[in-house]
Amino acid sequence: MSTKSNDNGRAYEFACITVFSKAIESYRKVKIMHNSAYEANERAWNTLDSYSQEMFLLSAKATIQSIFEAEPRMIEPGEDELLLLFQTDDAGKNGDVRDILVIRKDIQWEIGFSIKHNHFAVKHSRLSRTNNFGLTWYGKTCSNTYFEEIRPIFNYLNEEKNKCTPFESLPNKWDDIYIPILNAFMKEVKMQYAQDHTIATKMAEYLLGHFDFYKIISVDDRRLTQIKGHNMHGTLNQPSQTAKPKIEIPLSTFPSRLLSLEFIPDHMNTLEMNFNGGWSFTLRLHNASTICEPSLKFDVQILGVPASIVTINCIWR
């Protein structure tokens, strides 16, 4: 992700928490926690021009009515304080994709939001000569065979890094880098799955996160904001003491079987991973910087979801 995209993402998170706070305070006491993530997001917000700030706020405001209708506990009358906070980057490393948390400590309740600005990626996971991705993705250490296959490729990238070689100038990055690394990755996953079918659920949970959440995606060119409810553990969409949700967010389940993992035709740096239950993902491997470096990054996006994943389109007004 480019620096500008990263800054816009942080700024949009700041717009959302600002809009949430102002909307909630009409109903109950609310506080935004100031931490290192808040300071970073505020700095990104302050880099935007006034027009961009106005658009980001407009996008965030479009979600308010639907969020309140799905989550009445956010605006339930009461004297207890509702807390809003940004999660730090460490949360994502530990399998929590939520950027903003909404917490009421008095009733031991919290929900979270994953905030996206003009992109739909769910993960940006790295591969390298030492990265034991199996432990992170599904709790199984990678085989020696996998490391033996990828090591010379990443050694080559490290040599080119020392020469400050631009990645795009490599003579044959498809056959020399992308294809052999992805073949090794696929062979490893399929081998591990053949030995233990529970890794299908574990991989999906890694990609989607270990906690229920709403994904908020600003789609600027369409002037709409999408809300997607991922209610895998049944913690979203709870009634308050005074009201039931007006929008239903059905319970969804993680898949239990890996159906296929293959290259997408004519895309030799991208895999398609299909599970039962309607879940499917694309995994695009790419160099994350201009100069070669001894690691590559997956851009993971959701290709298909079960019907239970509700999408709410909120038009900007």
Secondary structure, DSSP 8 states (H G I E B T S, - for coil): --HHHHHHHHHHHHHHHHHHHHHHTTTS-EEE---HHHHHHHHHHHTS-HHHHHHHHHHHHTTHHHHHHH-GGGS---SS-EEEEE--HHHHHTT---SEEEEEGGGTEEEEEEEEES--EEE--EEESS--HHHHHHS----HHHHHHHHHHHHHHHHHHHTT-BGGG-TTHIIIIIHHHHHHHHHHHHHHHHH-TTHHHHHHHHHH-SS-EEEEEEEGGGTEEEEEEE-SSS-SS---SS---SS----------EEEEEEETTEEEEEEEEEGGG-EEEEEEE-SSSB--SEEEEEEEEEE--TTS-EEEEE--
